[in-house]
Amino acid sequence: MVFYYAYCQLGVRFSKHRRLHWGALRVAAGGVPILPFFEVYPGLRALLSDRDRYVRELVWIFYATLFVDEDREFIELMIQGRHCTLT
């Protein structure tokens, strides 16, 4: 969410198929290397970088099942029919 708002403050426009621009994200983060935060989760960097990995149906399912706690302490979603809570 922080990266999204930083992008908005820089005036970067989004489209539903846009890939993350790692250089712009680093600028938005004040020069802090941000890739290590994404590389903690195997495959996340590629998922957010490659256009051909965008699967519309999976994104729809994700957002259809996503719940964000009012205090933003956790999110809940369904993954392959399983209820998951992430803090």
Protein Blocks (a to p, Z undefined) as FASTA:
>chain_A
ZZmmmmmmnopacdfkbccdfklmmmmnnopafklmmmmpghklmmmmmmklpcfklmmm
mmmmpccdfklpaccddeehiacddZZ
